[in-house]
Amino acid sequence: MYLPAEGALRMVGSILLVHGYGVRGSFWEKLQPHLQRGVETVAAPDFEGTSPQQIAAQIEQLARSHAAAGPVALVGHSLGGILCALAASRVDPAIVSHLVVIAAPFGGRAGSVNPILRFLIRFRLLPQFVVRPRFFSPATRLADQKRWFRRAVPESPELQGILFNSEWFPVAAFTAPLPQRSLAVYSRADRIVDPAATQQFARMLGAHEYVFDQQRGIGHNDFAASDSIAKETAAAILAFINDDQTGTGGTS
């Protein structure tokens, strides 16, 4: 999904939006239009593969192709944030100048996913009314919550097998801050990804932070599915790309 833009952000020629697990580029439909301010291209492609490294290689290839028009800003949600960071670590700032991770996890789980739960997730047998409140807050309209869930897609068995294990995160790839300017956006009320993990990832990357406080109750998918939160998140991203001084935002 590609949307035209209207002018040129300083330095950045393109913004590449990278979705997370179980969704595709349509995840960004509310946030993407707010980013159309002077960037040559705002792109939200579909990604799929059999491993995080394979998908990161796809992102790297796209970033290199878009960089002909100027450096690229990578923006990733959840697993997409990890994949963007992996891709950014493989190139210099002339290719990827900015990295934004939204609600991205860091490190492994305490244990692998229970086989029964894995089966229910893989075949999408968990009732939506049970699962939706973990992903969304009332900031996202119920109709949009249902629409986002209807568009969910199963990932490859190979990718599921990797991600459902306790230790899959490529921690060794992030032993020092990346050369790119980085921003981490997350909510202290996230019920899918531990906000402390995103904060740890931010510090490992040497990233600025834009934080939604616990009292706002913002959920894992509200960043892209809620009209108001998508607009606020996009504004934070554009301010970060345009400004040399980005502080902690939201209400923190």
C-alpha positions in Angstrom: 0.0 0.0 0.0 1.6 3.2 -1.2 0.4 6.8 -0.6 1.7 9.9 -2.4 3.0 12.8 -0.4 3.2 16.5 -0.7 6.7 18.1 -0.2 9.9 16.9 1.4 11.0 16.2 5.0 14.5 17.4 5.7 16.9 14.6 4.6 14.4 11.7 4.7 13.2 10.6 1.3 11.0 7.8 2.3 9.2 6.3 5.3 8.9 2.5 5.3 6.2 1.1 7.6 6.8 -2.5 8.8 3.9 -4.4 10.4 4.2 -7.0 13.1 3.1 -10.6 13.6 -0.2 -11.9 12.1 -1.0 -8.7 10.1 0.0 -7.1 6.9 0.5 -3.6 5.5 -3.2 -2.6 5.9 -2.4 -2.4 9.6 -1.1 1.1 9.0 -4.2 2.5 7.2 -5.0 5.1 9.9 -1.5 6.1 10.7 -0.1 6.2 7.2 -2.0 9.2 5.9 -0.8 11.4 8.8 2.8 10.7 7.7 2.2 12.1 4.2 4.0 15.3 4.7 6.7 15.9 2.1 8.2 12.4 2.0 8.9 11.1 -1.5 7.1 7.8 -0.5 5.3 6.5 2.5 5.2 2.7 2.0 3.4 0.0 3.9 4.3 -3.3 2.1 3.2 -6.8 3.1 6.0 -9.0 4.5 6.1 -12.7 5.1 8.8 -15.3 5.5 10.1 -18.3 7.4 12.4 -16.4 9.9 12.9 -13.0 11.3 16.3 -12.8 9.6 14.7 -13.5 6.2 12.1 -10.8 6.6 14.8 -8.3 7.9 16.7 -9.0 4.6 13.5 -8.1 2.7 13.3 -4.8 4.6 17.0 -4.1 4.0 16.6 -4.6 0.3 13.6 -2.3 0.1 15.4 0.3 2.2 18.3 0.2 -0.2 16.1 0.6 -3.2 14.2 3.5 -1.7 17.4 5.2 -0.6 18.1 6.3 -4.1 15.7 9.2 -3.4 17.3 10.0 0.0 17.8 8.2 3.3 14.9 6.1 4.6 13.1 6.2 8.0 12.1 2.7 9.2 9.0 2.5 11.4 8.1 -0.9 12.9 5.3 -2.1 15.2 5.9 -5.0 17.7 7.8 -7.7 15.8 8.2 -5.2 13.0 10.2 -3.0 15.3 12.7 -5.7 15.9 12.9 -6.4 12.1 13.5 -2.8 11.4 16.3 -2.6 13.9 17.9 -5.7 12.4 17.7 -4.2 8.9 19.1 -0.8 10.2 22.0 -2.6 11.9 23.1 -3.9 8.4 23.3 -0.5 6.7 24.8 2.9 7.4 22.8 6.1 8.0 23.1 7.1 4.3 20.6 4.2 3.7 18.5 4.3 6.9 18.9 7.5 8.8 16.0 7.1 11.3 14.6 4.1 13.2 11.3 4.1 15.1 10.2 1.1 17.1 6.6 1.0 18.4 5.7 -1.4 21.2 8.6 -3.7 20.3 9.6 -6.6 22.6 13.1 -7.3 23.7 14.7 -10.6 24.8 13.2 -14.1 25.3 10.2 -15.3 27.3 10.5 -17.1 30.6 9.3 -20.2 28.7 8.0 -21.4 25.4 4.3 -21.1 24.5 2.1 -23.9 25.8 1.4 -26.4 23.0 -2.4 -26.2 23.5 -2.2 -22.4 23.4 0.0 -22.6 20.3 -2.6 -24.7 18.6 -5.4 -22.3 19.4 -3.3 -19.3 18.2 -2.2 -21.0 15.0 -5.7 -22.0 14.0 -7.2 -18.8 15.3 -9.6 -20.6 17.7 -9.5 -18.2 20.6 -12.7 -16.2 20.9 -12.3 -12.6 19.6 -14.2 -11.1 22.5 -11.7 -12.7 24.9 -8.6 -11.6 22.9 -9.5 -8.1 21.7 -9.3 -6.3 25.1 -5.7 -7.4 25.3 -4.8 -5.6 22.1 -7.1 -2.6 22.2 -8.4 0.0 24.6 -11.6 2.0 24.3 -9.5 4.5 22.3 -10.1 2.3 19.3 -13.7 2.0 18.2 -15.2 -1.5 18.6 -16.0 -1.6 14.8 -12.3 -0.9 14.1 -11.2 -3.5 16.6 -13.3 -6.2 14.9 -12.1 -5.1 11.4 -8.4 -5.3 12.5 -9.1 -8.8 13.8 -10.9 -9.9 10.6 -7.8 -8.9 8.6 -5.4 -11.0 10.7 -3.5 -13.7 8.8 -1.6 -16.8 9.9 2.2 -16.8 9.6 4.2 -19.6 8.2 4.6 -22.7 10.4 8.4 -22.1 10.4 8.0 -18.5 11.6 5.5 -19.6 14.3 7.9 -22.3 15.4 10.7 -19.7 15.9 8.6 -17.1 17.6 6.8 -19.4 20.0 10.1 -20.6 21.5 11.4 -18.9 24.6 14.7 -17.7 23.2 14.6 -16.4 19.7 15.3 -12.7 20.0 18.6 -11.7 18.3 20.0 -10.0 21.4 23.6 -10.4 20.1 22.7 -8.0 17.2 22.2 -5.1 19.6 25.2 -5.0 21.9 25.8 -1.3 21.2 23.6 1.7 20.1 22.9 1.9 16.4 24.4 4.7 14.3 20.9 5.8 13.2 18.9 8.2 15.3 16.2 6.1 17.1 12.9 6.6 18.8 10.9 4.1 20.9 7.1 4.6 21.2 5.3 2.6 23.8 2.5 2.5 26.3 2.9 1.6 30.0 -0.5 0.0 29.8 0.4 -2.5 26.9 -0.9 -5.9 27.7 0.8 -7.8 24.9 4.4 -6.5 25.1 5.9 -5.7 28.5 6.6 -1.9 28.4 9.7 -2.5 30.5 11.0 -4.7 27.6 10.4 -1.9 25.1 12.1 0.5 27.4 15.1 -1.9 27.7 15.2 -2.2 23.9 15.2 1.7 23.7 18.1 2.0 26.0 20.0 -0.7 24.1 19.4 1.2 20.9 20.3 4.5 22.4 16.8 5.7 21.5 14.7 8.7 22.5 11.3 7.7 24.0 7.7 8.8 23.5 5.7 7.2 26.3 2.0 6.9 26.9 1.3 6.8 30.6 -0.5 4.0 32.4 -3.5 6.2 33.1 -4.2 6.6 29.4 -4.6 2.9 29.0 -3.4 2.7 25.5 -3.2 -0.9 24.1 -0.8 -2.7 21.8 -2.7 -2.0 18.6 -4.2 1.4 19.4 -1.1 3.1 17.9 -2.4 2.3 14.5 -6.1 1.4 15.0 -7.3 4.3 17.1 -8.0 7.5 15.1 -6.7 9.8 17.9 -3.7 7.7 18.9 -2.6 7.0 15.4 -2.6 10.8 14.8 -0.6 11.5 17.9 1.8 8.7 17.1 2.4 10.0 13.6 3.0 13.5 14.9 5.6 12.1 17.3 7.3 10.3 14.5 7.3 13.4 12.2 8.6 15.6 15.1 11.4 13.1 15.7 12.4 13.0 12.0 12.3 16.7 11.7 13.8 17.8 15.0 17.2 17.2 16.5 15.8 17.3 20.0 13.1 14.8 20.7 12.2 14.3 24.4 9.9 12.0 26.2 6.3 12.6 25.0 2.8 11.5 25.8 2.1 12.2 29.4 5.2 10.7 31.0 
